[in-house]
Amino acid sequence: MEHSLENIKPLIRCPVCQKKYEPGKVVLLSEDDRKTALHLTCEACGISSLVFVSLGKMGAVSFGMLTDLEREEVKEFYGSEAVSADDALEVHRFLKDFRGGIGECLS
Ligand SMILES: [Zn+2]
């Protein structure tokens, strides 16, 4: 099964106001067969968030997390090289700690 941004787009919503994101506002950070990491900026509430989408037996699951990082900063953070899902998880953990455990939101 092909896994692309098109397939997961319907899953991507703002963790705060639940508004669907405009495709143009989504920055793809990393992608592999099962996991995708995205940075989003909500037009409605202005909140930036990181969204991780993973594909499992139960289908696609999305996990949204608020972030203070702007999209350019995130790109820098991730660098220009391809990032593995493990790396994305590390970033996830780092940001979680960085935020002191707040700003986490399950969608
Ligand atoms: Zn929003």
Boltz pocket constraint, residues with backbone or C-beta under 6 A from the ligand:
constraints:
  - pocket:
      binder: B
      contacts: [[A, 14], [A, 15], [A, 16], [A, 17], [A, 18], [A, 19], [A, 42], [A, 43], [A, 44], [A, 45], [A, 46], [A, 47]]
      max_distance: 6.0
